[in-house]
Amino acid sequence: METSQHILDVILRYKSPLPKDAPDRSDEGALKFLGLIYRAVKNSEPVRMVLPAFPFKSPNSSVKVLGALPDKAEDVALAHLNGLCAAIEDMYPPGAILTIVSDGLVYNDLLGVPDHTVWTYGHSLRQLTKTKGYTHIEFARLKDLLGISSLRDEIDDMAYAAAAPSVRLALMHRYSNSNWDSITNESYVNNDENKRLTYCGYLKFLALDLAKTYPVGQGRTKSAFKRGIEVIAKSMLRRGEAFARAVRENYPDHVRLSIHPSTGEDKISISILPTKRVVTPWHSTLAIMVDGTVLAGQRETFEEDLKLELVYEDGRPSYFRERSPLYQWNYSTPVVFEPTYPCGIMIRPDEGSKPLSIQDIDAPKVRELAELNSPVILRGFTQTKNRDAYVAKSHELGVPTPWKFGLVLEVKDRGNEGQGLNNVLSQEWMPFHFDGMFKTQKRSRDDGSEYLVPNPPRFQFFAAVTPSPKNTGFTLFSSSKLVFDHLPESKPFKHLESRTWSVKTPSFDQSIVGNMPLVTTHPSTNRPCLRYHERWPQEKTRFDPTEVEIENDDGSLSDVLEKLLHDRRVCYWHSWKEGDLIVNDNISMMHTRSSFQAGVDRELWRIHFD
């Protein structure tokens, strides 16, 4: 039961806030969901969840969205949801599967969206999921809930459009409530809090979605438009109730998730975008700041903001980006910048351009980007395994800082030969840390006694010479900013600011370092940064343990920080490809490595620089 509770806790991390005027009945729902999860865990099966969502883009593409096809908003949402499932797998190896059931055909005719447009949107989502490797996500269509044998699994847009009216009729015939009140009767809204919340949500988005379809003006007053929206919203609510019943009866062993606000007894309402505002990707457009902050809003609003520019992907508008000279490299070196979830950015040569080498990389701009949004991944450049070129680029990035191993550390499995670096040169999973904590220097107190303080480098510069086998040997990067963003109310940021901590280990010349601030200020951005080392007792390693203690803490703050460092909303998992380069800010970020098979040829190069 403990594992089941931990899994439910992971799901609840993604829970959306309860509306202020709604009663909280999530304790009732928790018992139900815990039972479903427990049955899966008892049988060592994946935890299954179902989410009705991703219908189609808002028809108002001039104000709200960038078009009818999935864009960066859907991509980020799917990455966010896939991360939820991956977080469950991190603690429970059978993992989790999320089935997304598109409700597009349930409502699209009411909003004037063609059936073939719904098919194209859904088909593109499936392709996106496959391309990006979101392996924990599956899709189902409305027809799959109805068991219509005459419709084959692989159906094209024309066959889909031809069948759509019959599918909608079949849904209402089989699952609608025959005792549904008259559409003029308000009881079914006012007497059910969840229906009221959903209905109010419908009214809110319909007013904008249908503003272009049914414009107010000659022949239609504002009050007539409002009445029309109410009629459509009630029709949507009636169809939605039938659809919800179909989902409930077809997925009885699944944890029910929802994009709509609810009281929590029947479903878990979640945020499917990593934004402070609870919005959906098909009703909004994304803007991504230079520091990686993701904003969601209306297309029209972002278009009017002179600080933003529109970014195209695959020839289509995809998202807005904060304007910055850091994205402007020499015209002879065309590159593409791709945000990675949940932090960092990937830079690669533009398709169709001439091959670009490590010499073409704009080192000063990469360095500054890394200070704002690490890690910076450089993929697809040539000569990255040329040691001389790699060392030369480190001098362009800053001032390289050798240590006991020299300038270039060859990070690979050396068995039990730790060379004084603990488990760095092994295939073991490592604790979260910042580099150079044990690269110390002596300071003198007023009484003449000496003590040690860390002298860490500002950055790491990695090169992938030989990556490990697929799905092993990941390097994990966690952002201080995201850790602070997700602190629980019981451990607010001010609770961390005044804390100090200490660490000791038999490795690294038997280092003992104490009285270190838990939060420090970044020397360039002036932003607060977490400085910490994950506790690593002997039972986690065949090498030396690392003891960590936060002063005046009973261990609960360490528990919170270590959970957040591994949290998929905070932590980017990098799967290395041969020739990859990464520049990472060692002040604002913490990192670790997952385990890999002993004896494989995985080899990374690493240079520290200031």
C-alpha positions, 0 to 999 in steps of 0.5 A: 500500500505504501507504493500505491500511496507514493504513486498517487502522490506523484499524480497529485503533483500535477493536480490543478488548483481547486476553484475557490467556490467549490467544495473539496471532496478529493479525500473521497476520490483518493480512496477510490484511486488508491484502490485502483492503483493498489490492484495494479501494484499487487499484480505488478502491472502498469498503473493505467490512467485515462484522460479525455482531452485533445479534441481539436484546435480552437476555431478562432485562430486569429485571436487564440491559436496559431492554426488547426494543427498541433504546435509547441503547445501540444508538444510541451503538454505531451512531454509534461504528461509523459513525464508524469508517467515516467515519474511513476516508472522511476519508483515503480518499474512496471510504470504507467500508461496514459490513454488519451481519449479524444473528445473531438467528435463529441462537440466539433459540429457544435463549434463549426469544426469540420470532421476531417479537421478533427481527424487531422489534428488527432493523426498529427498528435499520434505522429508527434508522440511517436516522433518525440518518443513519448512512449507512455502515451496511447490514444483512443478515438470515440469509435473505440468506445463504441465498438463499431466493428464496421470501422477499421482501426486505421481510418483515413480522413475521408472515411472518418468524416463519413462515419462521424455523424453515425458515431455521434448518434451511437454515443448518444443512443447508447450512453445518454441519460434518458431522464435528462432535463429540458434544455431550459431547465437549470437544475442539472447545472445548479444541483451538481457542482462538477457540472456547474464548473464544467458548464462555466468553463464552456461558457468562458471559452465559447464566447471567444471560440465562436466570436468569429463564427457568429459575430455580434453586429447587424442581425445579432445582438450581444444578448442573442449571442450570449443566449446562443452560447448558453444553448450550445454549452448545455448541448455540450454538457449533455453530450459530455455526460454521455461521453463521460459515461462511455469513458467510465464504462470502457475504462473501469480500472483506470485512474480518471484524469480531467482537464476540467475543474472538479471537486475531486471525488470522481476524477483528478483535475490536472494541469496539462501544461507547465504554466502558472495559468491552468489552460489547455494547448488547444485553447492557447498559444505558448511564449517561451522566455530566454530563461526557459519560462513557459507562458500560455496566452492568446495569439493576439496578445503575444502578437502585440508584444514587441518583445516576442517573435513568432517561431516556425517549425516544419514550415508552420507557426509553432510558438512565440519566443522572447527576442534575444541576440543570443538566438542570432548567430552568424548568417553563415552558420544557420542553426535551429534552437529547440526548447527542451522540457522541462529546462534547457535548449537544444541547438543544431544545424538547420536542415539543408544548410552546409555541415557545421563543425565544432569550430562554428559554434558561437561560444560566447552566446552559448555561454550566456544562454547556459547562464539563463537556461541550462543545459545547452545541448549542441547536436549534429555538429561535426568534429566534436570528438576531435580532442584538440578542437574540443579543448580549443572550444573550451578556451573560447567558452571561458577559462578552463580550470584543471584539477587533480585529473588534469584538464579533460576528465574521461568519464567512463566505467573503470570498475573499482578504480575510483581514482579518489573521485568516489563513484564518478568513474563507475557505472553506478547511479550518482547522487545529485550534486554540483561539480567541484564541491570537494575542490576546496580552498583554505580560508582563515578565521579571525583566530588564525584557524583554517577551514575549507570552502568549495571552489567550484567551476562555473560551467561543465563542458561535456562531449559524448565520445561513446554513448551508453546503450539505449535507455541507460546512462542518462545525465540528469539536469535539475534547475534551481529555478524549477526547484524553487517554483515547486516548493511545497507550502510547508517549505517556502523559499524563505525557509531555505534562504537562511539555512546552511549545510555540511558534507563529509566523505572519505573520498576526495582526500577525506573532505569535510566541508561545513557551514555552506549556504543552501541558497547562493546568488548567481554571479551573472544573473543575480538569481537565487541558486540551490547549492546541495548534495544528495545524501548518499549512504553506504547502502546506495554505493559500493564506494564511499558514502557521502553524509549530508546534513542541513543544520537545524533540520530533522531531515524533512527539508532534505527529503523535499529537496531530493524529491524535487531534484528527481521530479520530472517537472524539474529534471531534464533527462538527457539521452546521449547521442554520439558527438553531442556537446553540452554546456551546463551552468554549474551554479544554477543547475545540479546534475547526476547520472543514471546507472548503465551496464558495467563494462560498456564503452560509454565515455564522456569527456568533461572540461570545467571552465570559469 
